[in-house]
Amino acid sequence: MKFSLMQTGVIGRRHELEAGMAGQRPELYQRFLEEMRGYIQLADELGYDAYCSPEHHLQIEGFEITNHPGMLGAYVGLHAKRLKAGLLGYVLPTHNPVRVAEEIATLDHMLEGRLIVGFTRGYHARWVDAYAAVRGIGATNVRHAKAKNEQDAVNREIFEESVRIVKKAWEHSTFSFKGKYWEYPPAGGSAGHPGYAEFGAGQDEDGIVREIGIAPRPYTNPHPKLYGAFAYSMRTVDMWAREGGKQIVFANDLDFCEALWNRYTESARKVGRDVSRADVGAWGGFLILTNSREEAQALEAEHRWFWDKWFIPHGQQFPNVLIGTPDDISRQIEQAHDRLGFDECFLMFGQGHLEPGRQNEELIRFAEEVAPRFSTKDEAGTLV
């Protein structure tokens, strides 16, 4: 089994966040980068598979300072020899999808394939509204999805259309696309150039560009491993079953998880994809490893503080928590694995709001006392 780390992007300790506007303090961001570098280097040594970041913007409060997946992925690559960078993920309704495809392909080359990629829909209205790639696109969350309202429907439409475009750009040397929201090239084509005809492709005999292509194509053939990050909606599960994205699930309700696994398998089969249980999804949660019941309670309370203050009001649900001793956490993973059959586990940890010394000890103990019960190291040193 592979184990990957997921940072939340928190920039400061609780008292620093409570002071306000922590996200705009340069000294805190410098410390954030220094601490992130330390976690990357430690994870690289210990055998974790990937170090992952989400995408958020405009977070002046300091809770999610992860404002460019590609740049943070390059930072992982800069400070690791073996560890993959995890982009989990680009919020596609806020991007031109062809530019995303090209940016990821470029980073895939820079990291020589040490890259995994996820796409998400965007739950934070302030920045999704400000960055919307198409006017009128808004954020969505569990409440919108359950209500099946217009805002969720439009967000879903552009998200799914963007996924198709990214994959088409990766998988074809040149292509055209006409959808509800995007058209490449634009209607009527684009102005050509003699060099396009002599050295390239996609231009017709009248000198009009009818197809485009990204450069470079991905280093990984046909593209980096694709994930559907943090799915809770079965409609999203159906989409990823069609498109081949592996789910990442942080839910503690194993009945729900099993239903998700079954739904994905059935939906994939309908489009001719025979998917193993291991390829359906990855599972995980917030890591709180300690032998002390009192410390476990205190750490969970600290995690819940920033979740209650930030994520819950945005409509997010508190994630699964892997809490307790190595034996306790091993039992939780084993129980979930026995029902779901996953081969990857993603671990959020107290990056940013807890002290690095405490977090380093936790990551070391997990790699040395829990992971070997499920994994061995390959020749590169990765737990598999």
N, C-alpha and C positions, 0 to 999 in steps of 0.2 A: 504494500500500500504506500502511496505517495502522500506526503504532508506538505502543505503550503501555508504561508503566513499571509494574513490580510491586515493591513493597517487601516485605521479609521481616519488618520490625518489630524488628530487632535494636537494642537500646538502648545498647550500649556497645562500646568497643574490646576487643580480646582480653584485655588485662591487667585491664580492669575486670570482664569476665565471669568471669575466672578467680578474682577476689577473692571471688566469691560474692554471692548475693542482690542482683544489680544491678537487678533489676526493681523493687525497693522503694526505690530511692534517688531522692528527688524531684528532685535536681539533674540526674540523668541523664535523667529523663523530660522535664524542661524543655528540656534540650539536644536530645533526640529531636524534640520538637515544633518547635523552632527550625530544626533541620536539615531536617525534613520540609517546613516552610513554604518554605525556600529551594529545595528540589528541585521543589516544586509550581510556584513562580513561574518558575523556569528552564524547566521543561518546558512551561509555558504559553507562554512567549516563543518557544521553539524549534520548536513545532509538533507535539509529541507529542499523541496523541489522548486518552489517559486516564492517570490516576495511580491505582493500584489497591492495595488492602490485603486481606489475608485476615482471618479471625476466629479468635482464640485468647483464652483466659482463664487466670487463676491462674498466669501465667508469672513467678514470683518470681525465676527465674534470669536473666531479662533477654533471652531469645532471641527471643520473639515477643510484643511488647507491642502487639498490635493487637486490643484487647478490645471494640471496638464498631464494626462496619462502617458503620452509619448515621452515627455521630458523626464518624468519620474521613472519611466522604464529605462531610459538611457542612463539615469543615475544608478539604478540597480546594476546595469551592465558594467558601468564604470568601476564599481567597487566589488564586483564578484567575478570569480573565475568559472564557476560551474552553474550557479543559481540562475534560474529563469526569472525574467521580469513578467509580472502579471498585470495586464491592463484590464481592470474589471470595474467598470469598463467605460468605453466611450458612450456618452449619452447622445444617441444618434439624432433625435429631433432637434439638436442644437448644432449640427454640423452639416456641411456639404459632404455627402457620402463618398464621392469620388476622391475628395481631398483626404478623407479618413483612410480610404483604401491605400492611397499612395504613401501617406505618412507611416502607416503600419508596415507596409512593404519595405520602406526605407529603414525603419528601425529593425525589422527582421534581418536585414543584411548587416546592420551595425553590430547586432548581437549574434550573428551567425546561427540563427534559429533558436536562441535561448529566449523564447517569447511565447506567451499564451495571451489570448485576447478575448474579451467579453464585450457585449453591447447591452446597454440598458435604456430605459425609457425616460427617466427623469422625474423625480418626485418633489423637487424643491422649486416652488413657483417663482421666487424672486429671481433666481439666475436663469431658469429655463425660459421665463418670459423675456428676460433681457437678451438672451443668446439665441432665441428661436431662429432656426434656419429658414423657416417659412412663416410669414406673418399669420398669427392666429393660433399657432401651436402653443399649448399650455402643458404644465406638469400634470402628472397623474400619480395616484397612490392607491392603496388597498380600498379606500372608501369609494373613489371614483370607479375603480374596476368592478366592485360589487354592485354599484348603482348602474353600471353599463351606460353612463351618460355620454353626452356628445363630446365633452373634453377628453374623456378616456378613448373614445372611438377615433377621434382625429389623431391623437397622439399615437395610438396603435397603428393606424393606417400609414402614417409617415415613417414610423419605426420599421414596420415590416417591409415597406417599399425600400427603405434605405439599406436594410440588411441584404435584400436581393441585389441592389446596385453594387454594394461593396464586394459581394461574392463574384458578381459578374466581372467587375474590374480586375479581381485577382485571377480569375480562371480563364480569361480571354486576352489575347494580345491586343485586339481592338474590339470595340463593341458599340452598340447604340442602345438607347433605352428611352421609352416613352411611357410614363406613368401618370398618376393623378397629380403628383407634386413636383416631380423632377423629369427633365427631358435632356438627353445628351446625344449628339449635339443639340442645340436649340432648334426649333422648327425652322426649316429652310436651310439648315446646315450653317457652317461657319466659313469665313474666308480662308482660302487655301494658300499654299506657298509652293514654289517649285521644289524646295527641299523635301517637302512632305512626299511628293511623288517619287523623287529620286532615292531618298534614303529611308522612307517610312512606309506608312499604309494608312488607309482610312479615307483617302481623298478620291473623289470620282473623276471621270474623264473631263468634266467641265471645271475642275479646280475647286470644287466645293467639298469641305470636310463633312463626311457622312458618318464616320465612326471615330472614336477617341480611344486611347489606351494610356495606362499609367506607366511611369518609368521611375524606378525599376519595378519589375514584377517581383513577387515575394521570393525571398531566399528559400523558404520552405515550400515544397511542392505538394499540393497546389497553393497552400496558404498556412499560416500559423494555426495551431489548435484553437478551435472556436468554442466559446462558452456562453450560455445564457445565464447571466448573473442574477441570482436571488429571486427566482420565480415563485410567485404565490398564486397566479391565475392559471387555470387550466387552458384558457385560450392561448396564453403565452407558451405553455408547454406544447400545445399542438403546433404552434408556429416553429418552435425549435426542433420538434420531431421531424418536421418537413425539411428544415434547413440544415440539420445536422449539428446543432449546437448542444454541447453537454451542459446539463443543468447544474447550478450550484445552489444547494438548499441548506438554509440555516434554521429549519423548523424542528421543534422538539416533539411534535405530534407525529409519531411514527405511523399511525393510521393514515394521516394525510399524506405523509411521504410515500407510503406504499401505494396509495391511490395515484399519486403523481407518477411514480415509476411505471405503474401499469398503464396509465393513460398515455404516457410518452411511447411506450412499447407498441401499444395498439395503433396510435396515430402514425408512428413511423412505418409500421407494417402496411398501412393503407397506401403509402406512397412508394412501396417497394424497398423499404430499408429494414433489414433484419438486424436489430440492435441488441447487443448483450446487456445484461443488467449493469455491468461495470461501465458501459459506455453511455447509459442513460443519464447518469448524474453523479455528482460529488456531494458529500454531506459534511457538516461541521458545525462549529459554534464558537462561542466566546470561551477562551481557555482561562481557567482559574485553578492552577495546580498548587496545592499546599497540603501538608500533613496536619495543619491546625484548623480545627473547625471554626475557631474564633476569627482567624485571619481570612478564611474562606468567606465568612459572613460579611466581614468588613470590606473585602475586595468586591464582592457582589454588590454591596450597597454603593460602593464608589462607581462601579460600572453603571448601575441603575440610575445614579444621580445624573450623569451626563446623558443617558438615554432618555430619562424623564424630562430633562430640561430641553433637549434638542430634538431627538428623533421621534418620540411619541407624538408631540404636537404636529409634526409633519405627516402623521398618518402611518408611520412605520411601526412595526411590531417588535417587541423585545425578542432577540434571537435565542436560539438554543444556547445553553450554558454547559460547557464541559467542566465540571467543578468537583474538587475533592482531591484525594490522594491519587497516585499513579494507578492503584488498583481500581479506585472508583471510576476514574476517567476511562481506563481500559474496558471496564464492564459496559460503560455507556457506548463506546465505539463498537464493541463486539455485538451488543444487542441491536444496534442500528444496522451494522453490517450483515448480521444474520438475516434480517428482514429485507434489506435493500440490495445487497450485493455490490456496493460501490468499491472502487479501488483507489479513490482519492479522498482526502480529508483536508478541509480548509479551516484554519484556526485564526480567529481574531484574537488580538491580545492587547494589553494595556499600553500600547505605544502612545507617548505624548503626555497622557494625564497621570501616569505612574512613573516612578523613578526607574531609570535603565538598569540599575543594579538588581532590583527586584525582578524585572522582566527578563533579564539575561539568565538569572538563576532558573526561572520557570521554563524558558525555552531549552536550556541545557538539560534540565531534568526530564522534560517531555521527550527530547531526542534520545536520551540515554536510558530512561526507565519505562517509557510507554511505547514509543515507536518500534523498538526491537521485537515487541510481542506480535507485531503485524507486518514487519518489513525486514529486509536485509539490504545492505548497501551494494550497489552495482560497481563496476570498475571505475566509474567517474566519482563515486562517493555519494551518490544520491540514494536515499531510502526509497526502495521500491517493493 
